[in-house]
């Protein structure tokens, strides 16, 4: 975790420097998010209770249709030993007005966790059914656990006012050889309300839940949280 923390610090410095030196030459956007949640659920597994997290992401536009995303995140349980730090990179390509495709590479370092640390490779798609509905799919190979994870979700979003919008999403996940789970994994859902305090600052309270399907010994979990977002 110390190595990831150092790399995260380097990333913060480089991102800030790159943004300052190339603001007009390179289309670069940087977003910082910090949050609090009552439970941390990852792919249907409850890894921590009340926790704080921080994430920094930089988006680099390669063309009108392609971009690279680089990020660092850290999450720590407030009253327990669990912690998770990660570095990730994503590539996205807008195939058409409705279809977005992408791939991701992530390394997660976990402490006192049900899931192992390791590299995660993923591919994903997002298809806009109309202005309000999106259908998203993702397939991930988790080399830490040695298993596969697939999720299919529908997302509905609606503008409430000039400064706010609401998002509701829900979907099913499937796993293969993932911590002794195989087949249908969970049904997960989340509702989030985003309010822009200014052009660059927003807050997002959210509620969510994960309902187990195959693993009857695992508990269904409901959670709540708040994100604070700043765009540089």
Secondary structure, 3 states (H helix, E strand, C coil): CHHHHHHHHHHHHHHHHHHHHCCCCCCEEEEEEEEEECCEEECCEEEECCEEEEEEEEEEECCCCEEEEEEEEEEEECCCCCEEEEEEEEEEEECCCCEEEEEEEEEEEEECCCCCCEEEEEEEEEEECCCCEEEEEEEEEECCCCEEEEEEEEEEEEEEECCEEEEEEEEEEEEEEECCEEEEEEEEEEEEEEEECCCCEEEEEEEEEEEECCCCCCCCEEEEEEEEEEEC
